Amino acid sequence: MIRGSIAAIVTPTNAAGEVDERRLARLIDLHLHAGSDALLLPGPRVTAPLSTSMPTAA
């Protein structure tokens, strides 16, 4: 049984719509160091429609 926080992570993509592996690794490290007990990674096909209307950081 998982107890504690489960962080849902939006899969970061680059301008070409590909998974940005460097940014994904940074997000994973951030949540692991913050004490998350589990991570939920829905994948780019699920998060792409949600993230296309959101501004991205350069």
Biopython code that builds the backbone (N, CA, C, O; Angstrom):
import numpy as np
from Bio.PDB.StructureBuilder import StructureBuilder

atoms = [
    (1, "MET", "N", (0.833, -1.175, 0.000)),
    (1, "MET", "CA", (0.000, 0.000, 0.000)),
    (1, "MET", "C", (0.883, 1.245, 0.000)),
    (1, "MET", "O", (1.855, 1.336, 0.750)),
    (2, "ILE", "N", (0.530, 2.183, -0.842)),
    (2, "ILE", "CA", (1.265, 3.445, -0.908)),
    (2, "ILE", "C", (0.612, 4.431, 0.057)),
    (2, "ILE", "O", (-0.606, 4.608, 0.064)),
    (3, "ARG", "N", (1.444, 5.059, 0.861)),
    (3, "ARG", "CA", (0.961, 6.090, 1.782)),
    (3, "ARG", "C", (1.747, 7.360, 1.520)),
    (3, "ARG", "O", (2.892, 7.310, 1.070)),
    (4, "GLY", "N", (1.145, 8.467, 1.794)),
    (4, "GLY", "CA", (1.823, 9.737, 1.603)),
    (4, "GLY", "C", (1.404, 10.400, 0.310)),
    (4, "GLY", "O", (0.332, 10.121, -0.227)),
    (5, "SER", "N", (2.253, 11.274, -0.183)),
    (5, "SER", "CA", (1.889, 12.051, -1.362)),
    (5, "SER", "C", (2.210, 11.310, -2.657)),
    (5, "SER", "O", (3.230, 10.629, -2.767)),
    (6, "ILE", "N", (1.320, 11.456, -3.627)),
    (6, "ILE", "CA", (1.528, 10.934, -4.976)),
    (6, "ILE", "C", (1.459, 12.139, -5.902)),
    (6, "ILE", "O", (0.398, 12.742, -6.061)),
    (7, "ALA", "N", (2.570, 12.486, -6.505)),
    (7, "ALA", "CA", (2.632, 13.665, -7.365)),
    (7, "ALA", "C", (2.312, 13.288, -8.804)),
    (7, "ALA", "O", (2.940, 12.398, -9.378)),
    (8, "ALA", "N", (1.323, 13.977, -9.384)),
    (8, "ALA", "CA", (0.999, 13.793, -10.800)),
    (8, "ALA", "C", (1.852, 14.772, -11.598)),
    (8, "ALA", "O", (1.781, 15.982, -11.381)),
    (9, "ILE", "N", (2.647, 14.258, -12.508)),
    (9, "ILE", "CA", (3.572, 15.087, -13.274)),
    (9, "ILE", "C", (3.095, 15.205, -14.715)),
    (9, "ILE", "O", (2.829, 14.198, -15.371)),
    (10, "VAL", "N", (2.988, 16.434, -15.204)),
    (10, "VAL", "CA", (2.690, 16.664, -16.612)),
    (10, "VAL", "C", (3.987, 16.444, -17.389)),
    (10, "VAL", "O", (5.024, 17.018, -17.053)),
    (11, "THR", "N", (3.924, 15.627, -18.407)),
    (11, "THR", "CA", (5.115, 15.315, -19.183)),
    (11, "THR", "C", (5.569, 16.543, -19.959)),
    (11, "THR", "O", (4.831, 17.034, -20.814)),
    (12, "PRO", "N", (6.775, 17.054, -19.678)),
    (12, "PRO", "CA", (7.247, 18.235, -20.405)),
    (12, "PRO", "C", (7.639, 17.869, -21.836)),
    (12, "PRO", "O", (8.236, 16.821, -22.086)),
    (13, "THR", "N", (7.291, 18.751, -22.762)),
    (13, "THR", "CA", (7.647, 18.535, -24.165)),
    (13, "THR", "C", (8.408, 19.740, -24.694)),
    (13, "THR", "O", (8.335, 20.835, -24.137)),
    (14, "ASN", "N", (9.136, 19.519, -25.773)),
    (14, "ASN", "CA", (9.857, 20.608, -26.421)),
    (14, "ASN", "C", (8.972, 21.210, -27.518)),
    (14, "ASN", "O", (7.814, 20.817, -27.664)),
    (15, "ALA", "N", (9.504, 22.149, -28.280)),
    (15, "ALA", "CA", (8.731, 22.834, -29.321)),
    (15, "ALA", "C", (8.243, 21.874, -30.404)),
    (15, "ALA", "O", (7.239, 22.146, -31.061)),
    (16, "ALA", "N", (8.938, 20.760, -30.595)),
    (16, "ALA", "CA", (8.546, 19.774, -31.605)),
    (16, "ALA", "C", (7.504, 18.794, -31.068)),
    (16, "ALA", "O", (7.045, 17.921, -31.805)),
    (17, "GLY", "N", (7.122, 18.927, -29.790)),
    (17, "GLY", "CA", (6.140, 18.041, -29.201)),
    (17, "GLY", "C", (6.718, 16.736, -28.680)),
    (17, "GLY", "O", (5.972, 15.831, -28.308)),
    (18, "GLU", "N", (8.040, 16.633, -28.651)),
    (18, "GLU", "CA", (8.707, 15.428, -28.139)),
    (18, "GLU", "C", (8.928, 15.563, -26.635)),
    (18, "GLU", "O", (9.034, 16.672, -26.113)),
    (19, "VAL", "N", (8.995, 14.432, -25.948)),
    (19, "VAL", "CA", (9.256, 14.455, -24.508)),
    (19, "VAL", "C", (10.616, 15.090, -24.257)),
    (19, "VAL", "O", (11.618, 14.695, -24.852)),
    (20, "ASP", "N", (10.640, 16.082, -23.367)),
    (20, "ASP", "CA", (11.887, 16.742, -22.973)),
    (20, "ASP", "C", (12.457, 15.951, -21.795)),
    (20, "ASP", "O", (12.102, 16.187, -20.640)),
    (21, "GLU", "N", (13.335, 15.022, -22.107)),
    (21, "GLU", "CA", (13.852, 14.094, -21.092)),
    (21, "GLU", "C", (14.631, 14.794, -19.991)),
    (21, "GLU", "O", (14.580, 14.369, -18.837)),
    (22, "ARG", "N", (15.344, 15.846, -20.323)),
    (22, "ARG", "CA", (16.121, 16.577, -19.310)),
    (22, "ARG", "C", (15.179, 17.231, -18.305)),
    (22, "ARG", "O", (15.397, 17.135, -17.097)),
    (23, "ARG", "N", (14.149, 17.884, -18.789)),
    (23, "ARG", "CA", (13.188, 18.528, -17.884)),
    (23, "ARG", "C", (12.386, 17.498, -17.094)),
    (23, "ARG", "O", (12.057, 17.734, -15.932)),
    (24, "LEU", "N", (12.069, 16.359, -17.708)),
    (24, "LEU", "CA", (11.364, 15.299, -16.995)),
    (24, "LEU", "C", (12.221, 14.768, -15.847)),
    (24, "LEU", "O", (11.721, 14.561, -14.742)),
    (25, "ALA", "N", (13.511, 14.548, -16.108)),
    (25, "ALA", "CA", (14.415, 14.076, -15.059)),
    (25, "ALA", "C", (14.496, 15.093, -13.911)),
    (25, "ALA", "O", (14.538, 14.708, -12.743)),
    (26, "ARG", "N", (14.517, 16.385, -14.243)),
    (26, "ARG", "CA", (14.557, 17.427, -13.206)),
    (26, "ARG", "C", (13.291, 17.408, -12.365)),
    (26, "ARG", "O", (13.354, 17.569, -11.146)),
    (27, "LEU", "N", (12.130, 17.212, -13.012)),
    (27, "LEU", "CA", (10.869, 17.128, -12.266)),
    (27, "LEU", "C", (10.857, 15.919, -11.328)),
    (27, "LEU", "O", (10.436, 16.023, -10.176)),
    (28, "ILE", "N", (11.314, 14.793, -11.825)),
    (28, "ILE", "CA", (11.361, 13.585, -11.000)),
    (28, "ILE", "C", (12.271, 13.799, -9.797)),
    (28, "ILE", "O", (11.897, 13.476, -8.669)),
    (29, "ASP", "N", (13.471, 14.345, -10.033)),
    (29, "ASP", "CA", (14.397, 14.626, -8.933)),
    (29, "ASP", "C", (13.777, 15.582, -7.915)),
    (29, "ASP", "O", (13.915, 15.382, -6.708)),
    (30, "LEU", "N", (13.098, 16.617, -8.400)),
    (30, "LEU", "CA", (12.462, 17.589, -7.515)),
    (30, "LEU", "C", (11.474, 16.901, -6.581)),
    (30, "LEU", "O", (11.492, 17.134, -5.373)),
    (31, "HIS", "N", (10.616, 16.057, -7.139)),
    (31, "HIS", "CA", (9.607, 15.390, -6.318)),
    (31, "HIS", "C", (10.211, 14.338, -5.389)),
    (31, "HIS", "O", (9.739, 14.171, -4.265)),
    (32, "LEU", "N", (11.234, 13.634, -5.834)),
    (32, "LEU", "CA", (11.886, 12.658, -4.961)),
    (32, "LEU", "C", (12.556, 13.353, -3.779)),
    (32, "LEU", "O", (12.456, 12.887, -2.644)),
    (33, "HIS", "N", (13.240, 14.466, -4.046)),
    (33, "HIS", "CA", (13.898, 15.196, -2.966)),
    (33, "HIS", "C", (12.888, 15.875, -2.042)),
    (33, "HIS", "O", (13.189, 16.124, -0.874)),
    (34, "ALA", "N", (11.697, 16.175, -2.552)),
    (34, "ALA", "CA", (10.662, 16.806, -1.730)),
    (34, "ALA", "C", (9.913, 15.790, -0.873)),
    (34, "ALA", "O", (9.110, 16.167, -0.020)),
    (35, "GLY", "N", (10.177, 14.499, -1.099)),
    (35, "GLY", "CA", (9.578, 13.477, -0.260)),
    (35, "GLY", "C", (8.342, 12.799, -0.822)),
    (35, "GLY", "O", (7.635, 12.109, -0.087)),
    (36, "SER", "N", (8.064, 12.977, -2.109)),
    (36, "SER", "CA", (6.915, 12.274, -2.702)),
    (36, "SER", "C", (7.126, 10.773, -2.574)),
    (36, "SER", "O", (8.234, 10.269, -2.756)),
    (37, "ASP", "N", (6.047, 10.070, -2.257)),
    (37, "ASP", "CA", (6.124, 8.617, -2.093)),
    (37, "ASP", "C", (5.903, 7.870, -3.398)),
    (37, "ASP", "O", (6.297, 6.711, -3.531)),
    (38, "ALA", "N", (5.271, 8.535, -4.364)),
    (38, "ALA", "CA", (5.023, 7.917, -5.671)),
    (38, "ALA", "C", (4.831, 9.027, -6.697)),
    (38, "ALA", "O", (4.506, 10.163, -6.351)),
    (39, "LEU", "N", (5.035, 8.683, -7.953)),
    (39, "LEU", "CA", (4.835, 9.628, -9.049)),
    (39, "LEU", "C", (3.847, 9.037, -10.041)),
    (39, "LEU", "O", (3.892, 7.842, -10.335)),
    (40, "LEU", "N", (2.959, 9.872, -10.556)),
    (40, "LEU", "CA", (2.009, 9.468, -11.573)),
    (40, "LEU", "C", (2.438, 10.147, -12.869)),
    (40, "LEU", "O", (2.401, 11.372, -12.983)),
    (41, "LEU", "N", (2.841, 9.342, -13.835)),
    (41, "LEU", "CA", (3.315, 9.861, -15.115)),
    (41, "LEU", "C", (2.330, 9.446, -16.209)),
    (41, "LEU", "O", (2.427, 8.339, -16.739)),
    (42, "PRO", "N", (1.372, 10.336, -16.556)),
    (42, "PRO", "CA", (0.354, 9.954, -17.525)),
    (42, "PRO", "C", (0.862, 9.804, -18.949)),
    (42, "PRO", "O", (0.236, 9.096, -19.739)),
    (43, "GLY", "N", (1.959, 10.433, -19.306)),
    (43, "GLY", "CA", (2.499, 10.295, -20.652)),
    (43, "GLY", "C", (2.087, 11.424, -21.571)),
    (43, "GLY", "O", (1.124, 12.137, -21.288)),
    (44, "PRO", "N", (2.811, 11.595, -22.677)),
    (44, "PRO", "CA", (2.595, 12.738, -23.562)),
    (44, "PRO", "C", (1.252, 12.710, -24.288)),
    (44, "PRO", "O", (0.707, 13.773, -24.582)),
    (45, "ARG", "N", (0.702, 11.539, -24.587)),
    (45, "ARG", "CA", (-0.577, 11.500, -25.308)),
    (45, "ARG", "C", (-1.714, 12.026, -24.451)),
    (45, "ARG", "O", (-2.685, 12.567, -24.980)),
    (46, "VAL", "N", (-1.610, 11.880, -23.157)),
    (46, "VAL", "CA", (-2.652, 12.372, -22.256)),
    (46, "VAL", "C", (-2.455, 13.844, -21.960)),
    (46, "VAL", "O", (-3.426, 14.601, -21.943)),
    (47, "THR", "N", (-1.227, 14.270, -21.727)),
    (47, "THR", "CA", (-0.985, 15.636, -21.286)),
    (47, "THR", "C", (-0.854, 16.631, -22.437)),
    (47, "THR", "O", (-1.044, 17.828, -22.218)),
    (48, "ALA", "N", (-0.543, 16.194, -23.629)),
    (48, "ALA", "CA", (-0.354, 17.129, -24.746)),
    (48, "ALA", "C", (-1.570, 18.021, -24.982)),
    (48, "ALA", "O", (-1.398, 19.232, -25.123)),
    (49, "PRO", "N", (-2.796, 17.482, -25.031)),
    (49, "PRO", "CA", (-3.940, 18.378, -25.241)),
    (49, "PRO", "C", (-4.122, 19.374, -24.101)),
    (49, "PRO", "O", (-4.636, 20.470, -24.323)),
    (50, "LEU", "N", (-3.720, 19.022, -22.908)),
    (50, "LEU", "CA", (-3.863, 19.908, -21.776)),
    (50, "LEU", "C", (-2.819, 21.008, -21.771)),
    (50, "LEU", "O", (-3.085, 22.110, -21.294)),
    (51, "SER", "N", (-1.643, 20.728, -22.291)),
    (51, "SER", "CA", (-0.543, 21.666, -22.187)),
    (51, "SER", "C", (-0.399, 22.586, -23.397)),
    (51, "SER", "O", (0.347, 23.562, -23.327)),
    (52, "THR", "N", (-1.086, 22.308, -24.499)),
    (52, "THR", "CA", (-0.892, 23.124, -25.707)),
    (52, "THR", "C", (-1.420, 24.539, -25.532)),
    (52, "THR", "O", (-0.913, 25.454, -26.181)),
    (53, "SER", "N", (-2.404, 24.753, -24.693)),
    (53, "SER", "CA", (-2.930, 26.103, -24.498)),
    (53, "SER", "C", (-2.188, 26.847, -23.392)),
    (53, "SER", "O", (-2.429, 28.034, -23.172)),
    (54, "MET", "N", (-1.303, 26.166, -22.708)),
    (54, "MET", "CA", (-0.563, 26.784, -21.616)),
    (54, "MET", "C", (0.744, 27.351, -22.133)),
    (54, "MET", "O", (1.389, 26.729, -22.977)),
    (55, "PRO", "N", (1.152, 28.513, -21.650)),
    (55, "PRO", "CA", (2.453, 29.059, -22.052)),
    (55, "PRO", "C", (3.574, 28.186, -21.508)),
    (55, "PRO", "O", (3.437, 27.593, -20.438)),
    (56, "THR", "N", (4.672, 28.105, -22.231)),
    (56, "THR", "CA", (5.815, 27.326, -21.785)),
    (56, "THR", "C", (6.972, 28.247, -21.432)),
    (56, "THR", "O", (7.134, 29.316, -22.021)),
    (57, "ALA", "N", (7.768, 27.823, -20.473)),
    (57, "ALA", "CA", (8.954, 28.595, -20.077)),
    (57, "ALA", "C", (10.091, 28.294, -21.029)),
    (57, "ALA", "O", (10.249, 27.158, -21.476)),
    (58, "ALA", "N", (10.862, 29.279, -21.333)),
    (58, "ALA", "CA", (12.003, 29.108, -22.249)),
    (58, "ALA", "C", (13.194, 28.553, -21.530)),
    (58, "ALA", "O", (14.242, 28.344, -22.140)),
]
sb = StructureBuilder()
sb.init_structure("model")
sb.init_model(0)
sb.init_chain("A")
sb.init_seg("    ")
for serial, (resi, resn, name, xyz) in enumerate(atoms, 1):
    if name == "N":
        sb.init_residue(resn, " ", resi, " ")
    sb.init_atom(name, np.array(xyz, "f"), 0.0, 1.0, " ", f" {name:<3s}", serial, name[0])
structure = sb.get_structure()
